[in-house]
Amino acid sequence: MRFREGPAIGAMIIGVGLAFLMNRADFPLWQSLGAGIAVGLADYFFIVLIQERFRK
């Protein structure tokens, strides 16, 4: 699986946004960053998997 910049940037935006919102809601910084990284990675792999699966 090749690295793709488009889905990576989208996943990064989602992960950073989640971490920001969690940090603003008084979650500890390590939990906010951990959740943001986990959701960002899951989003990236999910998008790439769907793109590979339905490529024509």
Summary of the structure (lengths in Angstrom):
residues: 56
radius of gyration: 13.0
end to end distance: 16.5
largest distance: 45.3
contacts: 140
relative contact order: 0.20
helix: 80%
strand: 0%
